[in-house]
Amino acid sequence: MTQEREAINATYFSIIGNTCLAISKGLAGFFGNSYALVADAIESTADIFASILVLFGIKYANKPADDNHPYGHGRAEPLITFIVVGFLITSATIIAYESIQNIGTPHELPKSWTLIVLGIIILWKEFSFQKVMKKGIETNSSSLKADAWHHRSDAITSVAAFIGISIALFFGKGYEAADDWAALLASFFILYNCYKIFRPALGEIMDEHRYEDLVQEIRTISLTVDGILGTEKCFIRKAGMKYHVDLHAIVDANITVKEGHDLAHKLKDTLRSQLIELGHVLIHIEPNE
């Protein structure tokens, strides 16, 4: 299965899961008198649209290179990630605003059975986070990792809701707003996760060097190619699920231009065969001193 297909399947998993959870949370929150669950449902609804955007981004980012985009369309992925972060910020803002409104409004205690619903949700969302994050790492997809953090954020808001409802039920009258305070606290956790999602995507757009392990791997593999005496500069930038590499390779100063050209192609082919995550590889030949 290709990286693209794995990423797309993980996104469909997110869309279906978030749709079912949004409906379940909304109904449980409404009938169970829990705004924390309603807030959870709002976030899950936003997650559905965010996952659809991620799906679009992955498909677009994996379009082949053309005359106008010789390096492909991979930069669409971090741009989609920025939009996903926008969805999360909007969700957190709505949850915070509604929580503050509800804290000052008298209402009934949440129903005890909502804790069972939340327990199931927490387990499912953590499982979803682990599953989607694993695929995000395997496919080098920043937008898929952002989608995974949606699941983790959802789990956090559910944990906060669980604690808030438990406090309200344990202490009884006068603590009806405990789950509203929990929802407010969860909104701040969501904003923190927004930063964790946004920062790597910004680094990707800005061609920030964050791939030292991959650089070392490239240098090690390069030395296995006969005729390559060493390496100098190695620059890496990420676009979508691929890493584009500029590498300076050291060769014998006495070989011909044709031999140097052939060595560059041999090195490029070796790197791309052993590191499938590489996209464009540009080899610059340097003579040894």
C-alpha positions as CSV (number, residue, x, y, z in Angstrom):
1,M,0.0,0.0,0.0
2,T,1.4,3.4,-1.0
3,Q,2.0,6.2,1.5
4,E,-0.8,8.2,-0.1
5,R,-3.3,5.4,0.2
6,E,-2.4,4.7,3.9
7,A,-2.8,8.4,4.7
8,I,-6.2,8.6,2.9
9,N,-7.5,5.5,4.7
10,A,-6.4,7.0,8.0
11,T,-8.3,10.2,7.1
12,Y,-11.5,8.3,6.2
13,F,-11.2,6.5,9.6
14,S,-11.1,10.0,11.2
15,I,-14.1,11.3,9.3
16,I,-16.3,8.3,10.1
17,G,-15.2,8.2,13.7
18,N,-15.7,11.9,14.3
19,T,-19.2,11.8,12.7
20,C,-20.4,9.0,15.0
21,L,-18.8,10.7,18.0
22,A,-20.3,14.1,17.3
23,I,-23.8,12.6,17.1
24,S,-23.3,10.5,20.2
25,K,-21.8,13.3,22.3
26,G,-24.5,15.8,21.2
27,L,-27.3,13.5,22.2
28,A,-25.7,12.5,25.4
29,G,-24.9,16.1,26.4
30,F,-28.4,17.3,25.6
31,F,-30.3,14.5,27.4
32,G,-27.7,14.2,30.1
33,N,-27.6,17.9,31.0
34,S,-23.9,18.2,30.4
35,Y,-22.5,21.2,28.5
36,A,-19.0,19.6,28.7
37,L,-20.4,16.9,26.4
38,V,-22.1,19.4,24.2
39,A,-18.7,21.2,23.9
40,D,-17.1,17.9,23.0
41,A,-19.7,17.4,20.3
42,I,-18.9,20.9,18.9
43,E,-15.3,20.0,18.7
44,S,-16.0,16.7,17.0
45,T,-18.2,18.5,14.4
46,A,-15.3,20.9,13.6
47,D,-13.0,17.8,13.5
48,I,-15.2,16.3,10.7
49,F,-14.7,19.3,8.5
50,A,-11.0,19.5,9.4
51,S,-10.5,15.8,8.5
52,I,-12.2,16.5,5.1
53,L,-9.8,19.3,4.5
54,V,-6.9,17.0,5.4
55,L,-8.2,14.4,2.9
56,F,-8.3,17.1,0.2
57,G,-4.8,18.3,1.2
58,I,-3.3,14.8,1.0
59,K,-4.8,14.1,-2.4
60,Y,-3.7,17.5,-3.8
61,A,-0.2,17.3,-2.2
62,N,0.4,14.0,-3.9
63,K,-0.4,15.2,-7.4
64,P,2.6,14.6,-9.7
65,A,4.9,17.5,-10.6
66,D,4.0,19.6,-13.7
67,D,5.5,22.6,-15.6
68,N,4.2,25.1,-13.0
69,H,5.1,22.9,-10.0
70,P,8.4,21.1,-10.8
71,Y,8.8,20.1,-7.2
72,G,5.3,18.8,-6.9
73,H,2.4,20.0,-4.9
74,G,3.6,18.9,-1.4
75,R,3.5,22.4,0.1
76,A,-0.3,22.2,0.1
77,E,-0.1,20.0,3.1
78,P,1.3,22.5,5.7
79,L,-1.2,25.1,4.2
80,I,-4.0,22.7,5.0
81,T,-2.5,22.2,8.4
82,F,-2.8,25.9,9.1
83,I,-6.5,25.8,8.2
84,V,-7.0,22.8,10.5
85,V,-5.4,24.8,13.3
86,G,-7.9,27.6,12.5
87,F,-10.7,25.1,13.0
88,L,-9.3,24.1,16.4
89,I,-8.9,27.7,17.5
90,T,-12.4,28.4,16.5
91,S,-13.7,25.3,18.4
92,A,-11.7,26.3,21.5
93,T,-13.1,29.9,21.3
94,I,-16.7,28.7,21.0
95,I,-16.3,26.2,23.9
96,A,-14.7,28.8,26.1
97,Y,-17.4,31.4,25.4
98,E,-20.3,29.0,25.9
99,S,-18.7,27.6,29.1
100,I,-18.4,31.1,30.6
101,Q,-22.0,31.7,29.7
102,N,-23.2,28.5,31.3
103,I,-21.2,28.9,34.4
104,G,-23.4,31.9,35.4
105,T,-26.6,30.2,34.3
106,P,-28.4,27.9,36.8
107,H,-29.0,24.4,35.5
108,E,-29.5,20.8,36.6
109,L,-26.8,18.4,37.6
110,P,-25.5,16.1,34.8
111,K,-26.8,12.6,34.6
112,S,-24.6,9.9,36.1
113,W,-24.7,7.7,32.9
114,T,-22.9,10.4,31.0
115,L,-19.7,9.2,32.7
116,I,-20.1,5.9,31.0
117,V,-20.4,7.6,27.6
118,L,-17.3,9.7,28.4
119,G,-15.3,6.7,29.4
120,I,-16.0,5.0,26.1
121,I,-15.2,8.2,24.2
122,I,-11.9,8.7,26.0
123,L,-10.7,5.2,25.2
124,W,-11.8,5.5,21.6
125,K,-10.2,8.9,21.0
126,E,-6.9,7.8,22.5
127,F,-6.9,4.7,20.3
128,S,-7.7,7.0,17.3
129,F,-4.9,9.3,18.2
130,Q,-2.4,6.4,18.3
131,K,-3.6,4.9,15.1
132,V,-3.7,8.2,13.0
133,M,-0.4,9.5,14.5
134,K,1.3,6.2,13.6
135,K,0.2,6.6,10.0
136,G,1.2,10.3,10.1
137,I,4.7,9.3,11.1
138,E,4.9,6.4,8.6
139,T,3.8,8.6,5.7
140,N,5.6,11.8,6.8
141,S,2.3,13.7,6.6
142,S,2.1,16.9,8.6
143,S,-1.6,17.3,8.0
144,L,-2.3,13.7,9.1
145,K,-0.3,14.4,12.3
146,A,-2.5,17.5,12.8
147,D,-5.5,15.3,12.4
148,A,-4.2,12.9,15.0
149,W,-3.8,15.8,17.4
150,H,-7.5,16.5,16.9
151,H,-8.2,13.1,18.4
152,R,-5.8,13.8,21.3
153,S,-7.5,17.2,21.9
154,D,-10.9,15.5,21.9
155,A,-9.6,13.0,24.4
156,I,-8.4,15.8,26.6
157,T,-11.7,17.6,26.5
158,S,-13.5,14.3,27.4
159,V,-11.2,13.7,30.3
160,A,-11.9,17.3,31.6
161,A,-15.6,16.6,31.1
162,F,-15.3,13.3,33.0
163,I,-13.6,15.1,35.9
164,G,-16.1,18.0,35.9
165,I,-19.2,15.7,35.9
166,S,-17.7,13.5,38.6
167,I,-17.2,16.5,40.8
168,A,-20.7,17.8,40.2
169,L,-22.2,14.4,40.9
170,F,-20.1,13.8,44.0
171,F,-20.6,17.1,45.7
172,G,-24.2,17.6,44.4
173,K,-26.2,20.9,44.6
174,G,-24.0,24.0,44.2
175,Y,-21.5,22.2,41.9
176,E,-23.7,22.0,38.8
177,A,-21.2,24.2,36.9
178,A,-18.3,21.9,37.5
179,D,-18.5,20.4,34.0
180,D,-18.7,23.9,32.5
181,W,-15.5,24.8,34.3
182,A,-14.1,21.5,32.9
183,A,-15.1,22.5,29.4
184,L,-13.4,26.0,29.9
185,L,-10.2,24.3,31.0
186,A,-10.3,21.9,28.1
187,S,-10.5,24.9,25.7
188,F,-7.0,26.0,26.9
189,F,-5.6,22.5,26.3
190,I,-6.9,22.7,22.8
191,L,-5.2,26.1,22.2
192,Y,-1.9,24.6,23.5
193,N,-2.3,21.7,21.1
194,C,-2.9,24.3,18.3
195,Y,0.7,25.5,18.9
196,K,2.1,22.0,18.8
197,I,0.4,21.4,15.4
198,F,1.2,24.8,14.0
199,R,4.9,24.9,14.8
200,P,6.2,22.0,12.7
201,A,4.0,23.1,9.7
202,L,5.5,26.6,9.9
203,G,9.0,25.1,10.0
204,E,8.1,23.1,6.8
205,I,6.9,26.2,5.0
206,M,10.0,28.1,6.1
207,D,12.4,25.3,5.1
208,E,13.6,25.0,8.7
209,H,16.4,22.5,9.2
210,R,14.8,19.8,11.5
211,Y,16.1,16.6,9.9
212,E,19.5,15.9,11.4
213,D,18.8,12.1,11.7
214,L,17.9,11.9,8.0
215,V,21.1,13.9,7.1
216,Q,23.2,11.4,9.0
217,E,21.4,8.5,7.3
218,I,22.1,10.1,3.9
219,R,25.8,10.6,4.7
220,T,26.1,7.0,5.8
221,I,24.5,5.5,2.7
222,S,26.5,7.8,0.5
223,L,29.8,6.3,1.7
224,T,28.6,2.8,0.6
225,V,28.7,3.9,-3.1
226,D,32.0,3.1,-4.8
227,G,33.8,6.3,-5.8
228,I,32.1,8.5,-3.2
229,L,34.9,9.6,-0.8
230,G,32.8,11.7,1.5
231,T,30.1,14.3,1.7
232,E,30.0,18.0,2.5
233,K,26.8,20.2,2.6
234,C,23.5,18.4,2.9
235,F,20.3,20.5,2.8
236,I,16.9,19.0,3.2
237,R,13.5,20.5,2.8
238,K,10.1,18.8,3.2
239,A,7.2,19.1,0.9
240,G,4.2,17.0,1.6
241,M,5.3,13.4,2.3
242,K,8.6,13.8,0.5
243,Y,12.0,15.2,1.5
244,H,14.0,17.0,-1.2
245,V,17.8,16.8,-0.8
246,D,20.7,18.9,-2.0
247,L,24.0,17.0,-1.4
248,H,27.6,17.8,-2.0
249,A,29.6,14.6,-2.6
250,I,33.4,14.4,-2.7
251,V,35.1,12.3,-5.4
252,D,38.6,11.8,-6.8
253,A,39.7,15.1,-8.5
254,N,41.3,13.2,-11.4
255,I,38.2,11.4,-12.8
256,T,36.6,12.7,-16.0
257,V,33.4,14.8,-16.1
258,K,31.6,11.8,-17.5
259,E,32.7,9.6,-14.6
260,G,31.7,12.3,-12.1
261,H,28.3,12.6,-13.8
262,D,27.8,8.8,-13.7
263,L,28.8,8.7,-10.0
264,A,26.2,11.4,-9.2
265,H,23.5,9.4,-10.8
266,K,24.6,6.2,-9.1
267,L,24.5,8.0,-5.7
268,K,21.1,9.5,-6.4
269,D,19.6,6.2,-7.4
270,T,21.2,4.5,-4.3
271,L,19.7,7.1,-1.9
272,R,16.3,7.0,-3.5
273,S,16.2,3.2,-3.5
274,Q,17.1,2.9,0.2
275,L,15.2,5.9,1.5
276,I,11.8,5.8,-0.2
277,E,10.7,9.1,1.5
278,L,13.1,11.1,-0.6
279,G,11.8,13.1,-3.5
280,H,14.1,15.2,-5.7
281,V,17.8,14.5,-5.0
282,L,20.3,17.0,-6.4
283,I,24.0,15.8,-6.2
284,H,26.8,18.4,-6.6
285,I,30.2,16.8,-7.2
286,E,33.2,18.2,-5.3
287,P,36.8,17.2,-6.0
288,N,38.9,16.0,-3.1
289,E,41.9,18.1,-2.2
